[in-house]
Amino acid sequence: MHQPLVFLESFDSTRATANDAEHHPNRAQAQTEALLYLLLGHSLAVNNTYGMDSVSVLELADALLSTRSEALNRGKDRTARARLARARPVLVSWFGADNLLSACAGQFLRVEPGAKFRLSGWAPIDDDHEARKELAAALTRYQGDPRHLPDPPAWLGRDHPQLAERFGILLRLAEYSGRRDAGYASGAAQVQLGDYLDHFTALGNGTVEELAERRGCPADIALRIRQEISRRQGLVDLGKRGWAHDLVANSSADDLGGHEQIREFVDTLYNAVLADSAGAQAGFMSSVPRADDRVELKQVNALALETIRSRRGLVPAQPGPQRAEASIPTVSGVFTAAETLPGLPLSALRQLFTTYWELIADADRWPSWQDSCVRLNALLEETTRQRTRAGGPTNRPPGSGPITGRLREAWAGHLAVLQGLLPDTLRADDGALVLAARHGGTDYAQLLQLEDLAPDVRANAFAVGEHLSGLAAAVAE
């Protein structure tokens, strides 16, 4: 079965370092979003950047691969084991290299000022150039044969046991990516980060205000972001997002909040570039949960999504009526405290992935789930084609047309199937797919629905997300 490829922005853990307790929400968000999209029948795009350096992705890979091994060891039925072995919940990509580990080695070696690859998952050795060089040397000894993976340097386990564990997970991900149809070399994105920023800074005041108004972002925030980015044109390489992270690192207390908004804006555009490069049919672009839950960061994230649409020609760049794309429902989501959605079944994250593999192995439940996934995803792809099709404004009222009705019917049908198959794992009613999980001693909930989110829901959530279709489609120039 063809599985649509989705890129999850929550995989980007460099946006908020995820090595201590207060940032556990970021890591739980990535895994709960991943599980819900897997249940929709998608595969998850993991590129070499996040496959190596995102704590969220490394934890996800560990959970997915470990629970699959357990399912294979438990399974006695040959057909079920074959389905488990063929399943591709993750598709791994790498850019500018022959395989995943070679691409990761190149990231370790990028230490030059202005072009340095900042390590998040490997933060203890970020400034240790010799350690980075030794890890790169170990990875470059890999010749692409999954039966002969490299050994880590002896000092890694002695001095940094947590990093040694991450090295082991990376090797397992590399072994997985070497299997048929599990890994591939990616191409360059059709629209680069610098293209998005050049487009945004070239817009007039009225157009920026219009983009902001469409997404509930205050006009003064949008105009200030454009002004601050314009001031840095020619002074920094806008095409590499490191400048926005440097801006925050060097901020005074008075400037910190505004500079973090710029970083959020730039990071969202950057992740759209990565999704495009990976060839994802869609991206679930979501704001990052912060300890203080700032509404402004969600507003800036939404402004970035509208900027992506504007540059890609999915909405008019100038003020005026929007295209038919706005009338077609899309998947939206929230990540929040489980207590805000009472009555949910609660599971450990690892148990959720065990449940996923058990569903694949179950000969009675698997066919109905797959049939429903095929129908839903065929209609989601059809909406992608309709959104990206050239044409002017529509006179149809929002929510009209045969594609909308069939998509809503397929969505409701899929929720009913999942509720019947996994009654003790999730809740699927009132048009929403919801699950709760415990991570780091705290209970979180993730919701997906086929509607835009109400303003009060956006404001009260830890993080909000939106399914941005057509990332790999032709770009309007």
N, C-alpha and C positions, 0 to 999 in steps of 0.2 A: 504493500500500500504506500502511495505517495504521502509523505507527511510534510506539511508546510513548515518552513524554517522560521522561527521567531527569535529575535534578539532581545534580551532583557537588560535594560539599562541598570537595573539594580545589581548586576554583576560587577559594576565599576566601584570597587571598594576604595580606590584612591580618593574618591570624593569626600569620604569621611573615614579616617583610619579606623579599622575594625579589630584592633588588637586588645581592647579592654572592655570592661563590663558595660560602660555607658553606651558603647556603640554596637552592642549585640543586636539591636533592632535591624541594622543594615544586613546582618548575616541571616537573620530569620526571614527578612523580606525576600531576599534572593531565593531561598529554598521554597517558601510558600508560593511565590509567583511561579517558580519553575514547576512545582507539582501541579498547579491548576492548569498551566498550559500543556503539560504532558497529558492530563486527563481530557483536554480538548483535542488530543491527537496530533499535537505539534512536536517537532524536534527543536532542541535548543541550540542556538549558535554560540559557540565558544571559540574566540580567536586566541592567538598565542599571547597577546597582551594580558588578557584576563585569565587565561588558562594557567599562566605562570604566576601572576602577581596578585590576583584577587583572592583574598582570604575567603570571601563568599563562594567563589567558584571552586576553590580547592576543597572546601567543606562539602559543597554539593557533589563534586566528583567522588569524594571519599564515600559519601552516603550512597550515591547511586551505584557505584561499582562494587562496594562491599555487599550491599543488599542483593545485587544481582548474583554475585558469587554464592551467597547463601541460598538463594532460590534455586540456582543450578545444582548445588550440592543436595538440596532436599528433593529435587524433582526426580521422579522415577519414570514418568511418561516421556518417551522419546520425542513425540510431536511437540509437547509443551517445552521441553528443553531446547528444541530447535527454534521455537518462537522466541524464547528468552535470548538465545545466542544471536538471532537475526535483528533483534530490536535495536534501534538507533535513537535513544532518547536525546543524545547529544551528537552534534556534528562539529568536529574540531577543524579549525582552519588556521593557516599560517601565511604570513606575507613575506615575500622576499627571501625565502629559504627553501630547502629541500624537504624539511619535515618540521614537526613541532619543536623538538629539542634544539635544532639548529637555530630556529627563529628566537627561541628563548635565550640561547647563548648570546645572540646579537644584542638582546635587551640588557643583559648583564654587563656587556662591554660598553654600553653607551654612558659614558661618565663625563664627557666634555661639557664645560659651562655653556649654557644656552641650548644644549641638545641632550642633556642628561635624562636618562630614563629613571624617574623617581620610583624607588621600590616601596611598596606598601606592605605586601605580604612578607617581604624580606627586609623590613625596616631596620633591624639591628645591624645589618651590614651595608646599608645604603651608602654610607660614606667610606666604607672599607674597600678601596679599589683593588687591593690584592685579593681579598676574599671573592669579590665579584669575578675577577679574572680567573681564579682557580675553578669556580663553579662553571664558568663559561667553557673552560678547557675540558672539564669532565663531560659536559653536554655535547661538545663538538666531536668527542670520540664516538658518538653514536652514529651508526651508518644506516639507520633506518630499519634494521632487523629487530622486530619486537622481542625476539628470543635472546638478544644480546644487549640489554640495557646497561648504561654506565653505572659504576659505583660512585657514591659521593666521596668527597675528600674526608679523611679520618677526623679532621678537626670539627667538621660540621656537627656530628653527633655528640662530640665531647663538649663543645662550647655552646652550641645552639640546638639542643634536642628538639625544640619545636620546629625549627627550620628543617631539621633532618626529616621529620615527619612530612613536612610539605614537599620536600624533595622526593620522598617516596610516593606521595600522591601524584606528583607531576609525572613520574616515571610510569605509573599505572595509567594515567591519562594518555601518555605517549603510546603505550602498548595498545590501548583501546583504539587510538586514532590510526594506528597502522593496519587495522582490520579493514576488510572490504567495505567501501561506502561509508566509512566512519570519519575520514579525515581528507582534507584537500587543500591545495594551495589557492589562496584567494587573490583577487585582483584589486586594482585601485578603485576607490569610490568615484562615482561620476561627479559628485559635488564634494569638494574638500572643505575643511574648516574655514580656511581663508576665503573661499567663495561665499560661504554663508555670511561671514562677518563683513565682507565688502558689500554684499547685497544689503545687509541691515543698515550699515552706516551711510549708504547712499540714498536711503529713503528720506523723504521730506517729513517735516513735523506732523502734518496731517495724516500721512500714511502710517507712521509709527503709532500715533494715537489710535488710529483705526484698528491696527493689529492688536494693540493692548486691550482695547475695549471689547473686541470679540472674545477675549479669553479672561476677562475679569482682572487684568493687571492694571494698577493705577498708572495713568499716563505719565506722571512725573517720574516714576521709577523707570519706565521704558525709555523716556527721553534722556534721563541721566545716564543709563547704561550705554545708549548710543553715543552720547557725548564723551564718556570716559573711554570707550573703545576707540573712537575717532582720534582722540588725543594721542593714542599709542601707536597709531599707524605710522610706519616708518621708523619707529623706535625699538620695537620688538617684532619677532616673527609671529604674527597673528595666526599663522597656519599650524603652530604647535601649541597645544593648550597649556604647556608649562608656564607661560607668561602669566596666565590668570591665577595659577597656584602660587607663583612667586609674589604676585600682587598681594594676596592674602597673607602670606608668610611675613611680608615686610610692612604690613599695615600698622598704623597707630590705632589706639583704642577708638578714636573718633571715626576713623575711616573703615574699620573692620566690617561692620554690617553691610555697607554699600559694596565693598570689594567682594564679600562673599556672595552677594547677589550676582555680580559680574561672573564670578567663577561658576555659579550654578548655570547661568545662561550659556557660557562657553562649553561647559561639560556636556550639557544636553545636546548641543550642536555636534560636538565631537563624537558622541555615541551614535548619532544618526549617521555619521561618516563611517564608523566601524560596522554598523549594521548593513549599510550599503556595500561595503567592501566584502563582507561575508556572504553576500548574495541572499540575505534574508528577505522573505516575502513580506514580513512585517516586523515592527519593533514595538515592544511594550515599553514606552518611554515614561519613566516614573521618577518623581522627585525623591530625594534621599531623606530618610527620617533623621531628624536632629533631636537632641535632648530637650531643646526649648521649643520645638515644634513651631517654627516661624512660618506664618502664613505667607510672608513676602517671598520666601524661597519657592513655594508652590506656585505663586503668581508668576514669578520669573521663569519657572520651568514651563508653564503654559504659554508664556510669551515666546519662548524658544521654539515650542512646537508650532506656533503660528508662523514664525519666521521660516521654519523648515518648509511648511506648506507654501508660503509665499514664494520662496526661492525656487521651489520645484514646480511652480505653476498650478498647484492644486487649489489655490484660492487667489483672487485678484491681488496683485501687489498694490494697486491703488484703491482708495476708498470706493465703495460701490457694492452692488449685490454680489453674493457669493454664488459659486457653482452648485450644481446638483449634489456634489459630494457632501455638503453640509446636511442634506436631507436624509442621508443613509445612516442608519445607526451603526455605531462602532463599539468595540469592547472598551469599557472603562473600569477602573478598579481603585480600591482603597486598601491601605495597610494600616491597621489600627490595633489598639488594645482589645483583647478578646472580651473584656468586660463590657465594651460598648455594643457588642452583638451577643446578648445572653442566649443561653440554650444550645450553644454549639457543642458537638462532640470534640473532646480535646485529646490530641495525640502527641507523642514525641515525634520530632521531625524524622528521625530514622525510621520509626514505625510507618510513617506515611509512605516512604519509598518502598518499604517491604510490601505494603498494601498494593502499590503500583505494579510491582513485579508479580504478585500473586494474581492480579487481574489478568495480566498477559498469559500466565501459565494455566489459567482456569479455562478448560475447553467449553464449559457451559456459559460463562459470562463473557468471554472474549469476543465471540462473533457479534453479539448485539452492540457491544461497545464500539467495535470497529465500524460496523455499518453506520452507526450514528455519527461517528467522527468523519467518515467519508462524506456523508450528506452535508454536515455542517461546514466542513472546510471547503467543499466545492462551492458553496454559496458565499463564503467569506472571500474566496478567490475571485468570484464573479463580481462582488462589490468592489474589490481592488481594481479590476479592469474598468468598471464603470466610473470609479473616482478619477482614474488617470486618463480616461478618454477625453480627447480634445473636444471643446464645445463651450458655448457661452452660458450665461446665467439661465436658470430654469424658472418656469412659471408654475411648476408643480408645488403644491403645499408640502411642508415637511412631513416625512414619514409616508409619502404616497408611493405608488408604483408596485409592480409585481415582485421585484427583487426584494424590496423591504418586507413585504408580507411573508414571502417564503423564508427569508433569513430569520425573521422573528419566530416562525413556526419551527424551523430546524433548531434554533437555540432552545426554545422551550422543550422540544422533544429530547434534546441531548441532556438537559438538566434532569428531566424525568428519568432517563436511562441511568444516569449516574446516581441519582437518589435511590433507585431501585437496586443498583449493583453494590453501592457502598453506603448503606444507611447509617453505619456506625462511625463513618469517617468524615463525612461532610454534610452540609445542608444545601439543598438545591431547590429553592422555592421563591416565589414572588419575583421571578426573573433574574435571580442572582445565584451564583455559585460561590459558596463560602466554606472555608475550613479554618480551624484553630489549631495552633501548635505551640508547644513550650520550647523555649530556647533561652539558655543563660538564666534559668530560674524565673522567667517571665512568660506570660501567656499572650500570644499575638493572634490576630485574625487577618485573613486576606479575603477580599471579595472581588469578584468579577461580574459585570453585568453588561447587557447589550444596550446601554443607554448612557448619555452623558450624566455626570454626577451633579447632584444638587449643590449649590454654593455652600450650604451649611455643612454638608458631608465633606466637601473638599477642605473646608476650614478646620474641621475637628479631627481629621485623619492625621496619622503620623506621616503618611506619604500618599500621593495620588498618582495614578498612571493612566495612560491612554494608548490603545492599540493604533499605531500609525501605519496604515497600509501602504503598499506600493513602494517600499524603500528601494527595491531593486528594479523598479520600472523605469522606463525611459524618462529622462528629465527634460522639462521644457526650458529651453534656453531663452 
